[in-house]
Amino acid sequence: MIGDAEFEVLIKSTDAYGAPFLKKEIKVDRLIKPEEFTRFKTGGKENNFIAQAVVHVQGNLLSNCNNFIKKEFNQNFTI
């Protein structure tokens, strides 16, 4: 999913006999929470003509060292 990052965590635990061991787990951290999308600016006069979006590039890293970036776009542009 866009905005999710996987990372490994070492967890100390004990077995049924009380012997300690380390267990490796893969955790997922949401870098962009789903509810954040509902708060994106959608442009128009009420948002000063600013729209927000997430740009995703499969297989490449962007300037923030992720394959996605949250950007703002000005709807009042001229060419």
C-alpha positions in Angstrom: 0.0 0.0 0.0 1.2 3.5 -0.7 2.5 5.1 2.4 3.4 1.9 4.3 6.9 1.0 5.4 8.0 -2.4 6.6 10.8 -2.7 9.2 12.2 -5.5 11.3 11.9 -5.6 15.1 13.8 -7.9 17.5 11.7 -9.1 20.4 13.2 -10.7 23.5 11.1 -13.6 24.8 11.4 -16.9 26.7 10.4 -20.4 25.7 8.2 -22.7 27.7 11.3 -23.7 29.8 12.2 -20.1 30.6 15.2 -20.0 28.2 15.6 -16.6 26.6 15.6 -16.1 22.8 15.3 -13.4 20.2 12.5 -13.4 17.7 12.4 -11.3 14.6 9.1 -9.8 13.5 8.2 -7.6 10.5 6.1 -4.6 11.4 4.3 -2.2 9.1 4.2 1.5 9.9 1.7 3.8 8.1 3.7 6.8 6.9 0.4 8.2 5.5 -2.6 7.3 7.5 -5.8 6.5 5.6 -7.7 9.3 7.4 -5.2 11.8 6.2 -6.5 11.4 2.6 -9.9 12.7 3.7 -8.3 16.0 4.9 -6.4 16.7 1.6 -7.2 20.1 0.1 -9.3 19.7 -2.9 -8.7 23.0 -4.6 -11.1 25.8 -5.4 -11.7 29.1 -3.8 -12.2 27.6 -0.3 -8.7 26.1 -0.4 -7.0 29.2 -2.0 -6.8 27.1 -5.2 -4.4 24.6 -3.7 -5.0 20.9 -4.2 -3.1 18.1 -2.4 -2.2 14.7 -3.7 0.2 11.8 -3.2 2.5 11.1 -6.1 3.7 7.5 -6.3 6.6 6.2 -8.5 6.9 2.4 -8.6 10.5 1.2 -8.2 12.2 4.6 -7.8 13.0 6.8 -4.8 12.0 10.4 -4.7 13.7 13.4 -2.9 12.2 12.2 0.5 13.9 8.7 0.1 10.5 7.1 -0.4 8.6 6.0 -3.6 5.8 8.5 -2.8 5.6 12.1 -1.8 2.8 14.3 -0.7 2.6 17.4 -2.9 0.5 20.6 -3.2 -0.5 21.9 -6.6 -1.6 25.5 -7.3 -4.6 25.6 -9.6 -3.9 29.2 -10.6 -0.9 28.4 -12.8 -0.1 29.9 -16.2 2.1 28.5 -18.9 
